[in-house]
Amino acid sequence: MTTSTAGFTPGDTLTRAEIHPVLGGSGFAGICPAREKRNVLIFSDSKIGKRYGYRDGWLAEDDSLGPIFTYTGAGKRGHQSLDGGNASILEHASMGRTLHVFVAVGNVPGTGTRTHKYMGEFKVDERRPYDIREAKDELNEDRNVIVFRLRPTGPYIREDSDTLPLVSRSRIRFQPSAGRLARAYRRQRRQRQPQTDTVRIEAIRDDLAEDFEAHETAAGMDIGQMELSLQNSTDQLSFEIYNQTSHTVYQPTGSAASDSITGALAQLLHAQRHLRSLVHDQPLHLMMLTPALPREDLRDLLAEHGIGLVYRNDSGGFSEFARNTPTGSTHRSFRCLDCPVPV
């Protein structure tokens, strides 16, 4: 095994007394920023996670960029926030700091001193830095936690004991406030970012989602985030706008252009098979939410896949586009009174 730039080899078993003099930081916190050494040390302990209903570890499957280690942020009571140690993880790259991950593996014989396995150097996933999920706090109250997605940047160790177990069947969880919290976190982060086209599109998408959720809530709908665990997988999909009343999933976009529509469509189709396998007292509806009416060929594309369409109309409200359901589809035909006539 190759030694990392930290001076430790992934797989080394160490105590904090051996770790901190080399990498900096101190104490017993799970997240230890080390300003003088330009590091952030992350300590994962399954005994602590088990108390609060979560577990850190490797996802069993890689994505297109490689392996991912998930780590639940700090905060034992109430919703976790993106400040303190959590901010030091999220902003480590902009602060010029390296993430070092350790996993508790036992105790020094005859003592209560914990030992930790060095996993290697990591960075926060740039495409999807974290997920918002539901867990219990120290008072056994439901709350939202931040689950960071970390990617190794050099040598690392990946063992079965540190890999999350596969989910035996698909399941969904409804989180009333997680979507709003995620949008608030992104809004907070955008204020510190250069205003690029990508950032602008994300802001449009989040404003659209926020306004639509408020619109549906005012109409008496039960709106929140759906967390979808996938069968035979350790990854999850999240949809920040889920109408629990009508069992409808909405995927918002920041643009009505082709790339935004096709990307959102792929997300909906990915979830479709897993969602359809679940027993529910309402039929499943999948919808695209766009900031303007897409062009005709894109509307046809959605109709071919049985995906409905809601868009922001010229008056600033929301309209549902009507298109006949393809022959043989099990999806409903969406109707509205103020929709434009299809051309």
Buried (B, 14 or more C-beta within 10 A) or exposed (E): EEEBEBEBBBBBBBBBEBBBEBBBBEEEBBBBBBEEBBBBBBBBBBEBBEEBBBBBBBBBBEBEEEBBBBBBBBBEEEBBBBEBBBBBBBBBEEEEBBBBBBBBBEEEEEEEEBBBBBBBBBBBBEEEBBBBBBBBBEEEEEBBBBBBBBBBBBBBBBEEEBBBEEBEEBBBBBBBBBBBBBBBBBBEBBEEEEEEEEBEBBBBBBBBBBBBBEBBEEEEBEBBBBBBBBBEBBBBBBBBBBBBEBBBBBBBBBBBBEEBBEEBBEBBEEBBEBBEEBEEEEEBBBBBBBBBBBEEEBBEBBBEBBBBBBBBBEEEEBBBBBBEBEEEEEBEEBEEEEBEEEE
